Amino acid sequence: MKTQRKQSQSTRQKLYRQIITVLLLIQTILIGVNAENRLQQGDSTIEVLMWMINQCIPVLKQASNLQEKQKKSLLPKHRRSEDK
């Protein structure tokens, strides 16, 4: 019973990570599209590049946090006395 619960939690967590990853990719693509629009509207390349960097920092932080959570979930856990 406990292993089924752990497997379903693991499957759910994997699905959530995949969804978050796809959303971060979409966010990054939209930043690029918006940057292209800004260039076409006449903004300078340097301004657009600075804007893109400022937009991408939160995305990189979210991706890093996701990676850290994934690493923590893959680490072996110590067995508690009640699990034995």
N, C-alpha and C positions, 0 to 999 in steps of 0.2 A: 504494500500500500504506500509506504513512504517513498519507494523508488519511483512509482508511477507519478506521485506528486512532484518529486524532484525533476523527473523527465519533462512533465508538462510545464513546470516553471522554467526549465532550461529552454524548452522550445519557445515559450512565450517571450523570454528575454532575448533569444536570438531573433525572433520576429520583430520585436521592438527596436533592436539595434539596426536591423536591416531597414526598417521604416525610417528611422532617424537618419541613417546614412543617405538614403534616397532623398530625403527632404533637404539635407545639407548640400547635396549635389545640385538639386533644383535651385536652391538659394544662390549657390555660386554661379550657376548658369544665368540666372536672372540679373546678378550683379554685372556680369559681362555684357548682357544685352543692354542693360541700362547705361553702361559705360559707352557702348557703341552709339547709342542714341545721343548721349551728351556730346560725343565727338562730332557727330553729324550736325548738331545744333550750334557748333562753333566754339565749344569750350576748349581750352588749351589742353594739350596732351598731358602736361605736368599736373594740371588741376584734376583731370580725370584719373590719372594714376594715383594721386594722393587720395582722392575720393574712394577709389577701388581698395586701396590698402586699408583705409579706415573701415570700409564695409566688410572686408575679409577677415579682419582681426577677430571679431566675435565668432565667425564661422570656424576659424582655426581653433579657437578656445573650446568651442562645443565639440569639435572633432577630437581634440586632445582629451577632453573629459570622457568622451565616449570610449576612447581607446583605453584610458586608465580603468574605467569600470569593467571593460572586457578583460583586461589583464587580471584584475582582482577576482573576477568570477572564475577565471581559469586556474587560479592558485589552489593547491590542495588545501583542504580545510581539516583542522584537527577534529578528530572524533570526540564528541562529548560522551560522557558516561551513559546518558539516556539513549544514545544511538546504538550502543553495543548490544 
